[in-house]
Amino acid sequence: MSPINLAIVGVGKIVRDQHLPSIAKNLDFNLIATASRHGTVDGVPSFTTIDAMLEAVPEINAVSLCMPPQYRYEAAHKALSAGKHVFLEKPPGATLSEVADLEALAASKGVSLFASWHSRYAAAVEATKSFLASTTIKSVHVIWKEDVRHWHPNQEWIWQAGGLGVFDPGINALSIVTHILPKAIFLTSATLEFPENRDAPIAADLYFKNADGVPARAEFDWRQTGKQSWDIIAETADGQMVLAEGGSKLSVNGELKFSAPEEEYPALYRRFAEIVKAGTSDVDLAPLRHVADAFMLGRRKFVEAFHD
C-alpha cells in the first residue's frame, strides 16, 4: 500500500513536540500539507485555513486535527465530507453529540475516524490492565495534579467554555481508567472548583463506583507546584498497585513490574494507519462521557480568581 498522504491542521506545541517526530518515523505516512493561522512546517506547503488546503491539495488522504476542541467539529466535518480519514487529538470534541455526528458522517463516507487517547498508549498501561484482570479490585484512587502555568502558559482557550479546564489533563487519567478497569465505573458525586474569572474548572474531586459497589476517586488539580502527580493507585487482593508517571511505570507492593520509554504518539499513528488500512473507525467516548457527567452532576464551588 502506498503511504497515506497526511495533512495537519493546527501547528502548535503538541504538533512540534509529538506529532511531527512520530510521523517522520512512520513509513505509512507522508506529510504533504499543513493548515494553521500562524504555524508552519519547513518544506511542507502551508495554508491558513483547512478550506484552502483541501482545495489546493486534493491528493490528501487523511487529516490530523490538532486545534482546540471548541473548533474541531467544523474542521472534522469538512475533512470527512471531502472523503478524508480524520485523526482527532484528545479530547475528540467539545461535546458528545458533535463527535457522535462525526462518527456517523465517517461511516456514511466510508472513511476512518480516530478519537485518539494518547495516555492509553503509555508504556505500562497494558501490563496494568492485565494485572487488574487477574485480581480482585477493592478501590481505586486517581491523583492527577499538575501546574497549568507550566504546561499551558497563556492559553486562554483552555479556560473558555468547551476548553475543559482541568479536565484537559484529567481526561488523560480517565482514558486510562476506562481502559484498564475490568468493569465500568459510574460517577456518583463531584465537586468542581471554578476560579471567579474563568469559565472552566481549575480542580475537580470525583467519586465513582462500579456495578459491584467498588469505589473509585479521582482528584484533579491545576495548582500543583513542585513534583507533578500523574498516578493511579488500586488496592487489590494481591496488594497495592501503582501506575505512576502518567502510565509509564507499574509497581505492585512497591516492586517495579514494568517500565519502558514513552512511545505514546508513535503508537497513536501506528493505530491510525491500522484502522485506515482496515477501513474501520476507533471512536471510544467513555472518557468524555465521564467529563460530561461531572459537569451535569457536579457541585460548583467558586474560588479566588486565577492569573497565569
C-alpha positions as CSV (number, residue, x, y, z in Angstrom):
1,M,0.0,0.0,0.0
2,S,1.3,3.5,-0.8
3,P,2.0,5.9,2.0
4,I,-1.0,7.8,3.4
5,N,-0.8,11.4,2.3
6,L,-1.4,13.3,5.6
7,A,-2.2,16.9,6.4
8,I,-2.1,18.6,9.8
9,V,-4.4,21.3,10.9
10,G,-3.3,23.4,13.9
11,V,0.5,23.6,14.1
12,G,1.3,24.3,17.7
13,K,3.5,23.0,20.5
14,I,1.9,19.5,20.7
15,V,2.4,19.1,16.9
16,R,6.1,20.1,17.1
17,D,6.8,18.0,20.2
18,Q,4.8,14.9,19.4
19,H,3.1,14.6,16.0
20,L,5.9,15.7,13.7
21,P,8.6,13.3,15.2
22,S,6.1,10.4,15.2
23,I,5.0,11.0,11.6
24,A,8.6,11.3,10.5
25,K,9.4,7.8,11.9
26,N,6.3,6.2,10.4
27,L,6.6,4.9,6.8
28,D,2.9,4.6,6.5
29,F,2.5,8.4,6.3
30,N,3.7,11.2,4.1
31,L,3.1,14.7,5.4
32,I,2.2,16.8,2.4
33,A,0.4,19.9,3.8
34,T,-0.5,21.9,6.9
35,A,-3.1,24.5,7.8
36,S,-2.7,26.9,10.7
37,R,-3.3,30.5,11.4
38,H,0.4,31.0,12.5
39,G,2.4,27.8,12.5
40,T,4.2,26.2,9.5
41,V,6.4,23.2,8.9
42,D,9.6,23.6,7.0
43,G,9.5,22.1,3.5
44,V,5.7,21.4,3.6
45,P,3.1,23.5,1.8
46,S,1.2,25.6,4.3
47,F,-2.2,27.3,4.3
48,T,-4.1,29.5,6.8
49,T,-7.4,27.6,6.5
50,I,-8.4,24.0,6.1
51,D,-10.7,25.1,3.2
52,A,-7.8,26.5,1.2
53,M,-5.7,23.4,2.0
54,L,-8.3,20.9,0.9
55,E,-9.0,22.8,-2.3
56,A,-5.3,23.2,-3.2
57,V,-4.1,19.7,-2.3
58,P,-6.8,17.2,-3.3
59,E,-4.4,14.3,-3.0
60,I,-4.6,14.5,0.8
61,N,-5.9,11.1,2.2
62,A,-6.0,11.9,5.9
63,V,-6.0,14.9,8.2
64,S,-4.8,15.2,11.8
65,L,-6.8,17.9,13.7
66,C,-4.8,19.5,16.5
67,M,-6.6,22.7,17.2
68,P,-8.6,23.4,20.4
69,P,-11.7,21.1,20.8
70,Q,-14.2,24.0,20.5
71,Y,-13.2,24.4,16.9
72,R,-12.6,20.8,15.9
73,Y,-16.1,19.8,14.8
74,E,-16.3,22.2,11.9
75,A,-12.8,21.2,10.6
76,A,-13.6,17.5,11.0
77,H,-16.9,17.8,9.2
78,K,-15.2,19.5,6.3
79,A,-12.4,16.9,6.1
80,L,-14.8,13.9,6.4
81,S,-17.2,15.4,3.8
82,A,-14.2,15.7,1.4
83,G,-13.6,11.9,1.9
84,K,-10.6,12.2,4.1
85,H,-9.7,10.0,7.1
86,V,-9.6,12.0,10.3
87,F,-7.4,11.8,13.4
88,L,-8.8,13.8,16.3
89,E,-6.5,15.0,19.1
90,K,-7.8,14.5,22.6
91,P,-10.4,15.3,23.6
92,P,-12.2,14.4,20.4
93,G,-14.6,17.3,20.6
94,A,-16.3,19.9,22.9
95,T,-19.5,17.8,23.2
96,L,-20.6,14.2,22.9
97,S,-23.2,15.0,20.3
98,E,-20.8,16.5,17.8
99,V,-18.4,13.5,18.0
100,A,-21.3,11.1,17.5
101,D,-22.3,13.1,14.5
102,L,-18.8,12.9,13.1
103,E,-18.7,9.2,13.6
104,A,-22.0,8.8,11.6
105,L,-20.6,11.0,8.9
106,A,-17.4,9.0,8.7
107,A,-19.4,5.8,8.3
108,S,-21.6,7.3,5.6
109,K,-18.4,8.4,3.7
110,G,-16.6,5.1,4.1
111,V,-13.6,6.8,5.8
112,S,-11.9,6.2,9.2
113,L,-12.4,8.4,12.3
114,F,-9.9,8.1,15.1
115,A,-10.6,9.5,18.6
116,S,-7.1,9.4,19.9
117,W,-6.3,9.0,23.6
118,H,-2.6,9.2,23.9
119,S,-2.3,8.2,27.5
120,R,-3.9,4.8,26.8
121,Y,-0.7,4.1,24.9
122,A,1.6,4.8,27.8
123,A,4.2,2.1,28.3
124,A,2.7,0.3,31.3
125,V,-1.0,0.6,30.6
126,E,-1.5,-2.8,29.0
127,A,0.5,-4.5,31.8
128,T,-1.7,-2.8,34.3
129,K,-4.9,-3.9,32.5
130,S,-3.7,-7.5,32.6
131,F,-2.8,-7.3,36.3
132,L,-6.2,-5.9,37.3
133,A,-8.0,-8.5,35.2
134,S,-6.2,-11.2,37.3
135,T,-7.1,-9.9,40.7
136,T,-10.0,-8.5,42.8
137,I,-10.1,-4.7,43.0
138,K,-11.1,-3.2,46.3
139,S,-10.7,0.5,45.5
140,V,-9.2,2.9,43.0
141,H,-7.6,6.4,43.6
142,V,-6.5,8.7,40.8
143,I,-4.2,11.6,41.6
144,W,-3.6,13.8,38.6
145,K,-2.2,17.2,39.6
146,E,0.0,19.5,37.6
147,D,0.9,23.2,37.2
148,V,-1.2,24.8,34.4
149,R,1.3,27.7,34.3
150,H,4.0,25.3,33.2
151,W,2.0,23.2,30.7
152,H,-0.4,25.7,29.3
153,P,1.0,29.2,29.7
154,N,-1.2,32.0,28.3
155,Q,-3.6,29.5,26.6
156,E,-6.9,31.3,27.0
157,W,-8.9,28.8,25.0
158,I,-8.4,26.2,27.7
159,W,-10.2,28.3,30.3
160,Q,-13.1,29.1,28.0
161,A,-16.4,27.1,27.9
162,G,-15.6,23.9,25.9
163,G,-11.9,24.1,26.7
164,L,-12.5,21.7,29.7
165,G,-10.1,23.4,32.1
166,V,-8.5,20.9,34.5
167,F,-10.3,18.1,32.6
168,D,-7.9,18.7,29.7
169,P,-5.2,16.8,31.6
170,G,-7.7,14.9,33.8
171,I,-9.3,13.3,30.8
172,N,-6.0,11.6,30.2
173,A,-6.4,9.8,33.5
174,L,-10.0,8.9,32.6
175,S,-8.9,7.5,29.3
176,I,-6.5,5.1,31.2
177,V,-9.0,4.2,33.9
178,T,-11.8,3.4,31.4
179,H,-9.3,1.1,29.6
180,I,-7.7,-0.8,32.5
181,L,-10.7,-1.5,34.7
182,P,-12.5,-4.8,34.1
183,K,-15.9,-3.2,34.9
184,A,-17.2,0.2,34.0
185,I,-17.5,2.9,36.7
186,F,-20.2,5.5,37.1
187,L,-20.0,9.0,38.7
188,T,-21.9,9.3,42.0
189,S,-20.8,12.8,43.1
190,A,-18.4,15.5,42.2
191,T,-17.2,19.0,43.2
192,L,-15.8,21.3,40.6
193,E,-13.8,24.4,41.6
194,F,-14.2,27.4,39.2
195,P,-12.0,30.5,39.6
196,E,-14.2,33.6,39.7
197,N,-12.6,34.9,36.5
198,R,-12.8,31.6,34.4
199,D,-15.4,29.6,32.6
200,A,-13.7,26.2,33.2
201,P,-12.7,24.5,36.4
202,I,-9.2,24.5,37.9
203,A,-9.8,21.5,40.2
204,A,-12.2,18.6,40.4
205,D,-12.9,15.9,43.0
206,L,-14.8,13.0,41.5
207,Y,-16.4,9.9,43.2
208,F,-17.3,6.8,41.2
209,K,-18.4,3.2,41.8
210,N,-19.0,0.1,39.6
211,A,-21.9,-2.2,39.5
212,D,-20.4,-4.2,42.4
213,G,-20.1,-1.1,44.5
214,V,-16.3,-0.9,44.3
215,P,-15.4,2.8,44.9
216,A,-13.1,5.0,42.8
217,R,-12.0,8.5,43.4
218,A,-10.2,11.0,41.0
219,E,-8.6,14.2,42.2
220,F,-7.6,16.7,39.5
221,D,-5.9,20.0,40.3
222,W,-4.1,22.5,38.1
223,R,-2.4,24.4,41.0
224,Q,0.3,21.8,41.8
225,T,3.8,23.1,42.3
226,G,7.0,21.1,42.6
227,K,6.7,17.5,41.5
228,Q,3.8,16.8,39.2
229,S,1.5,13.9,40.1
230,W,0.0,11.5,37.5
231,D,-0.7,8.3,39.5
232,I,-3.4,5.7,39.6
233,I,-3.5,3.6,42.7
234,A,-5.6,0.4,43.2
235,E,-5.9,-1.6,46.4
236,T,-6.4,-5.2,45.3
237,A,-6.5,-8.7,46.7
238,D,-2.8,-9.0,45.7
239,G,-1.7,-5.8,47.3
240,Q,-1.3,-2.2,46.3
241,M,-0.9,-1.4,42.6
242,V,0.5,1.9,41.4
243,L,0.5,3.0,37.8
244,A,2.8,6.0,38.1
245,E,4.2,8.9,36.0
246,G,1.2,9.1,33.6
247,G,1.2,5.4,32.9
248,S,4.9,4.7,32.3
249,K,5.6,2.6,35.4
250,L,3.7,-0.2,37.1
251,S,4.5,-1.3,40.6
252,V,2.9,-3.9,42.9
253,N,3.6,-3.8,46.6
254,G,6.4,-1.4,46.0
255,E,8.1,-3.7,43.4
256,L,8.6,-2.3,39.9
257,K,6.9,-4.7,37.5
258,F,7.1,-2.8,34.2
259,S,8.7,0.3,32.8
260,A,9.6,1.4,29.3
261,P,10.4,4.6,27.4
262,E,7.5,6.8,26.2
263,E,6.0,5.8,22.8
264,E,2.5,7.2,23.0
265,Y,2.3,9.3,19.8
266,P,4.2,6.8,17.6
267,A,1.7,4.2,18.8
268,L,-1.2,6.5,18.0
269,Y,0.0,6.9,14.4
270,R,0.5,3.1,14.1
271,R,-3.1,2.7,15.3
272,F,-4.3,5.3,12.9
273,A,-2.6,3.6,9.9
274,E,-4.1,0.3,11.0
275,I,-7.7,1.5,11.0
276,V,-7.2,3.4,7.7
277,K,-5.9,0.2,6.1
278,A,-8.7,-1.9,7.6
279,G,-11.4,0.6,6.7
280,T,-12.7,0.9,10.3
281,S,-13.0,3.7,12.9
282,D,-11.9,3.8,16.5
283,V,-14.1,6.2,18.5
284,D,-14.4,5.5,22.2
285,L,-16.3,8.3,24.0
286,A,-16.1,6.8,27.6
287,P,-13.6,9.3,28.9
288,L,-15.6,12.3,27.5
289,R,-18.8,10.9,28.9
290,H,-17.3,11.0,32.4
291,V,-16.4,14.6,31.9
292,A,-19.9,15.4,30.7
293,D,-21.3,13.5,33.8
294,A,-19.1,15.6,36.1
295,F,-20.5,18.9,34.6
296,M,-24.0,17.5,34.9
297,L,-23.8,16.1,38.4
298,G,-21.0,18.1,40.0
299,R,-21.5,20.7,42.6
300,R,-19.9,24.0,41.6
301,K,-17.6,25.8,44.1
302,F,-16.2,29.2,43.2
303,V,-12.7,30.0,44.3
304,E,-10.4,33.1,44.0
305,A,-9.5,34.4,40.6
306,F,-6.6,32.7,38.8
307,H,-4.0,34.5,36.8
308,D,-1.1,32.9,34.9
